């Protein structure tokens, strides 16, 4: 089982004196978070602080609730730090982090803030690393004294994958898919209301739920109105990042419980939502998303034993650049379980390996040529 092998690799690194720098690559839903959680126990024995950094508020809240539940019978103190918590609560969390009373810190970009100082940060886990810049990753590791770093993702950004391939970062792969998981049927279509209606009808008739993703808050009401007319007897809700925290949480929980049939949303659902009954996702203007982002969004469906469908919509009249066409073709081609690694290699090919010593996360080494670049790097 690759999950057990990966836990062993990480724990061996954590017991060494040199700080770990490891990339954990595994398909969406393959158990990366569980692996990270189990390795946290090893670090807690050493009485040092651990930080888990995630890209969205929803995911941070989910992880915090999950971790708190698992550690409820222990003395381990877990805190949540996001930009939306009130100032009084934030001050209390800040003090716990500074005096070392908080052993596990779960948070979003708020962890980067200058006034957040750790007493003894020894282990940093970065979830969905493609959502953070290189500067941000360095900022967090600089808050500790050479902490161990574990970077988790389904589709590593080109620079990170290249670093792993040439040996600068160690890489661990989870290839074992969860039991009963099926590949997600993926197709690219021109925007057409008839096709959209048929796709939604199919899912609703089998008792499932649907995501309709449109990444523009201003025009979400148009799609809400249109789908409400097409499906008047079904429950439809809009969610986006500018909603109040409580309202957003309540809407997401309603979707979890199956009280919402169609969720019209922005890319806020990219990370964290795990609804096994939602097995159709329609992504509008899919040409505007990166490969990793599309892969993550597609991974919101197919979380249970039922076959899932993903429709990538492109506009009928707008011109689509070559890189976007390659991205969509790659996503349509790589649908089998465990294909995230192949997708990441495609991304490396499309966008280039970036700058190993600088901060560019993609880009081609056109001046030197790849072989010469690797030779210099080896020296």
Helices and strands as residue ranges (DSSP letters): H 2-14, E 21-26, H 32-44, E 49-53, H 57-70, E 78-81, H 87-98, E 104-107, G 109-112, E 121-127, G 129-131, H 134-142, E 148-153, H 158-165, E 170-174, E 185-190, H 193-205, E 209-213, G 217-219, H 220-230, E 236-239, H 245-256, E 262-265, G 267-270, E 278-283, G 286-288, H 291-298, E 309-314, H 322-333, H 340-351, H 370-378
